[in-house]
Amino acid sequence: MQAGTRLRQARERLGLTFRDVEQASHELAARLRRPEFIIHISRLADIENHGNVPNLHRLFALCTIYHLDLGEALTWFGLPLSEMYRDGAHFPGQLTHPAAPPTRVRIPIRLDPGFDPRWTDDFTRRVESWGYLEPGLFNGKIRYCLAYIGLEDHTMEPLLRPGSLVLVDPDRDQVLNSGWNNEFDRPIYFVDARTSYCCSWCQLEDGHLILQSHPLSPAPPRVLRFPAEAEIIGQVVGLTMRLDPA
């Protein structure tokens, strides 16, 4: 089904005329103080009847007025948003950088009653049904952010292998110089070093931030002026890592 037809059906289900949509778009544009969101009647007719592709602002306005999911609407125009993160895995970055979280997170919502969390198990087989967690449930406030460990970043190898995806808690941005018993308990921080990003152990001394690499890593430690040359984005609290370098 053509994208324009889907948009027309969405409009008609709400009982909206072309003029209603145009008026609503003017109100949206006024609220956002951006005239780009205005959709004139002639433009809406071209979108619905002649296959014209709306720009991002007009598509956003239509989804807002029609109460549509923007990600789904993008698929109508041949943009599979849900596949973007999977396809992105084919284009790994060489340097460590922040990674955009998916707009929806797939989570298990019902487990096999026989699942016992005390024992290691094939978790995928224990999930009876999956659902999606919408960031909107948090009123747009996502507590955690994601970071990708670049393929050329060996700072914390083998504890954090290149190509890993780590979960970062921005609320934990204070460097702890002590308080752990082993290397696994020692906090790892995601650091913005101005010209690059990195994940490392950190030591704060006399206004300098020491980025300490793992003892088995070939990467040398670095010393940066703090906060002029480095900023702590947060502490690493989760990890997804392949053990097979391939």
C-alpha positions as CSV (number, residue, x, y, z in Angstrom):
1,M,0.0,0.0,0.0
2,Q,1.3,3.5,-0.9
3,A,2.4,5.7,1.9
4,G,0.0,8.5,0.7
5,T,-2.9,6.0,0.9
6,R,-1.9,5.1,4.5
7,L,-1.8,8.7,5.5
8,R,-5.2,9.4,3.9
9,Q,-6.7,6.4,5.7
10,A,-5.3,7.7,9.0
11,R,-6.8,11.1,8.4
12,E,-10.2,9.7,7.4
13,R,-10.3,7.5,10.5
14,L,-10.1,10.6,12.6
15,G,-12.7,12.4,10.5
16,L,-10.3,15.2,9.5
17,T,-10.6,17.3,6.4
18,F,-7.7,18.8,4.5
19,R,-8.6,22.1,6.1
20,D,-8.6,20.6,9.6
21,V,-5.1,19.2,9.0
22,E,-3.8,22.5,7.7
23,Q,-5.3,24.4,10.7
24,A,-3.8,21.9,13.1
25,S,-0.4,22.2,11.4
26,H,-0.5,26.0,11.9
27,E,-1.2,25.5,15.6
28,L,1.6,23.0,15.9
29,A,4.0,25.3,14.1
30,A,3.0,28.2,16.4
31,R,3.5,26.1,19.5
32,L,6.9,25.0,18.3
33,R,7.7,28.4,16.7
34,R,8.8,26.7,13.5
35,P,6.9,27.4,10.3
36,E,8.4,24.3,8.7
37,F,5.7,22.2,10.3
38,I,2.9,24.0,8.4
39,I,1.2,21.7,5.8
40,H,-0.9,23.6,3.2
41,I,-3.9,21.9,1.6
42,S,-2.2,21.7,-1.8
43,R,0.8,20.0,-0.3
44,L,-1.3,17.5,1.6
45,A,-3.2,16.6,-1.6
46,D,0.1,16.0,-3.4
47,I,1.3,13.7,-0.6
48,E,-1.9,11.6,-0.5
49,N,-2.7,11.5,-4.3
50,H,0.5,12.0,-6.2
51,G,3.1,10.1,-4.2
52,N,5.0,13.2,-3.0
53,V,7.3,12.5,-0.1
54,P,6.9,14.9,2.8
55,N,10.0,16.3,4.4
56,L,10.8,15.5,8.0
57,H,9.0,18.4,9.5
58,R,5.8,17.7,7.6
59,L,5.9,14.0,8.3
60,F,6.4,14.8,12.0
61,A,3.4,17.1,11.9
62,L,1.2,14.5,10.2
63,C,2.2,11.9,12.7
64,T,1.5,14.3,15.6
65,I,-1.9,15.3,14.2
66,Y,-2.9,11.7,13.2
67,H,-1.4,10.1,16.4
68,L,0.8,7.9,14.4
69,D,4.1,6.3,15.3
70,L,6.8,8.2,13.5
71,G,9.1,5.1,13.2
72,E,6.3,3.1,11.6
73,A,5.5,6.0,9.2
74,L,9.1,6.1,8.1
75,T,8.8,2.5,7.0
76,W,6.0,3.4,4.6
77,F,8.5,5.5,2.7
78,G,11.1,2.8,2.6
79,L,13.1,3.8,5.7
80,P,13.2,0.7,8.0
81,L,14.1,2.5,11.3
82,S,13.9,-0.7,13.3
83,E,16.6,-2.2,11.2
84,M,19.0,0.8,11.5
85,Y,20.8,-0.4,14.6
86,R,21.2,-3.9,13.3
87,D,22.5,-2.7,9.9
88,G,24.8,-0.3,11.7
89,A,26.7,-3.3,13.0
90,H,28.1,-3.7,9.5
91,F,29.8,-0.3,9.8
92,P,31.8,-0.5,13.0
93,G,33.7,2.6,14.1
94,Q,37.4,2.6,14.7
95,L,37.2,5.0,17.6
96,T,35.2,4.9,20.8
97,H,32.1,7.1,20.7
98,P,28.6,7.5,22.2
99,A,26.0,5.4,20.6
100,A,22.3,6.4,20.1
101,P,20.0,4.0,21.9
102,P,17.1,2.5,19.9
103,T,13.8,4.3,20.1
104,R,12.3,1.0,21.4
105,V,13.9,-1.6,23.5
106,R,12.9,-5.2,23.1
107,I,12.5,-6.9,26.5
108,P,11.1,-10.2,27.8
109,I,7.7,-9.7,29.4
110,R,6.8,-13.3,30.3
111,L,9.2,-16.1,31.2
112,D,8.9,-19.9,31.4
113,P,7.7,-20.8,34.9
114,G,10.5,-23.3,35.0
115,F,13.2,-20.6,34.7
116,D,15.4,-20.5,37.8
117,P,17.6,-17.3,38.0
118,R,20.1,-19.1,40.2
119,W,21.4,-21.2,37.3
120,T,23.0,-20.4,34.0
121,D,20.6,-21.1,31.2
122,D,19.7,-20.5,27.6
123,F,17.7,-17.3,28.4
124,T,16.3,-16.9,24.9
125,R,14.5,-20.3,25.1
126,R,13.1,-19.3,28.5
127,V,11.3,-16.2,27.1
128,E,7.6,-17.0,26.4
129,S,6.8,-13.6,24.9
130,W,8.6,-10.3,24.1
131,G,7.5,-6.8,24.3
132,Y,8.8,-3.3,23.8
133,L,9.8,-0.7,26.3
134,E,9.0,2.8,25.1
135,P,11.3,5.6,26.3
136,G,8.2,7.8,26.4
137,L,7.2,6.0,29.6
138,F,10.0,7.9,31.3
139,N,8.6,11.3,30.0
140,G,11.5,11.5,27.5
141,K,14.1,11.2,30.3
142,I,16.4,8.3,29.5
143,R,18.7,7.7,32.5
144,Y,21.4,5.7,30.8
145,C,23.3,6.2,27.6
146,L,25.2,3.8,25.4
147,A,28.9,3.9,24.4
148,Y,30.6,1.9,21.7
149,I,34.2,0.8,22.2
150,G,36.1,1.4,19.0
151,L,37.9,-1.4,17.2
152,E,41.2,0.4,17.7
153,D,40.6,1.2,21.3
154,H,42.5,-1.3,23.4
155,T,42.5,0.7,26.6
156,M,40.6,-1.8,28.8
157,E,41.3,-5.0,26.9
158,P,40.8,-7.8,27.8
159,L,38.3,-6.5,30.4
160,L,36.5,-4.5,27.7
161,R,37.2,-5.8,24.2
162,P,37.1,-3.5,21.2
163,G,33.7,-3.6,19.6
164,S,31.8,-3.8,22.9
165,L,28.7,-1.9,23.7
166,V,28.6,-0.5,27.3
167,L,25.8,1.0,29.4
168,V,26.7,4.3,31.0
169,D,25.1,5.9,34.1
170,P,25.5,9.7,33.8
171,D,24.5,10.2,37.4
172,R,27.7,8.5,38.5
173,D,30.2,11.1,37.2
174,Q,32.3,11.5,40.4
175,V,35.7,9.8,40.2
176,L,36.4,7.3,43.1
177,N,40.1,7.0,43.9
178,S,39.5,4.0,46.2
179,G,36.9,1.7,47.7
180,W,37.2,-1.5,45.6
181,N,38.7,-4.9,46.3
182,N,39.6,-6.1,42.7
183,E,39.7,-5.0,39.1
184,F,36.2,-6.1,38.4
185,D,34.8,-3.9,41.2
186,R,36.9,-0.9,40.2
187,P,34.7,1.7,38.5
188,I,35.2,2.2,34.7
189,Y,34.3,5.6,33.4
190,F,33.3,6.8,30.0
191,V,35.4,9.9,29.4
192,D,35.1,12.8,26.8
193,A,38.7,13.7,26.2
194,R,37.7,16.5,23.9
195,T,39.4,15.2,20.7
196,S,38.3,11.6,21.4
197,Y,36.3,9.3,23.8
198,C,37.5,6.4,25.9
199,C,36.5,4.0,28.6
200,S,39.1,3.5,31.4
201,W,39.9,3.4,35.0
202,C,40.4,6.9,36.4
203,Q,42.4,8.6,39.1
204,L,41.9,12.2,40.0
205,E,45.0,13.9,41.5
206,D,45.8,17.6,41.8
207,G,43.6,18.8,39.0
208,H,44.7,16.1,36.6
209,L,42.7,13.1,35.4
210,I,44.8,9.9,34.9
211,L,43.2,7.6,32.4
212,Q,44.6,4.2,33.5
213,S,44.6,1.3,31.0
214,H,44.3,-2.3,31.9
215,P,47.7,-3.9,32.8
216,L,47.4,-6.4,30.0
217,S,46.6,-3.7,27.4
218,P,49.2,-2.3,25.0
219,A,47.6,1.2,25.5
220,P,49.6,3.6,27.7
221,P,48.0,5.6,30.4
222,R,47.1,9.3,29.7
223,V,47.2,12.3,31.9
224,L,44.8,15.2,31.2
225,R,44.0,18.5,32.9
226,F,40.6,18.2,34.6
227,P,38.1,19.5,33.7
228,A,39.7,21.6,30.9
229,E,40.8,18.6,28.8
230,A,38.5,15.8,30.0
231,E,34.9,15.3,31.2
232,I,33.5,12.3,33.0
233,I,30.3,11.4,31.1
234,G,29.4,8.6,33.5
235,Q,30.3,5.2,35.0
236,V,30.0,2.0,33.0
237,V,27.3,-0.2,34.7
238,G,26.6,-2.7,31.9
239,L,28.3,-4.5,29.1
240,T,27.6,-6.4,25.9
241,M,30.7,-8.0,24.5
242,R,31.6,-10.6,22.0
243,L,34.3,-13.1,23.1
244,D,35.0,-14.1,19.5
245,P,36.9,-11.2,17.9
246,A,35.5,-12.2,14.5
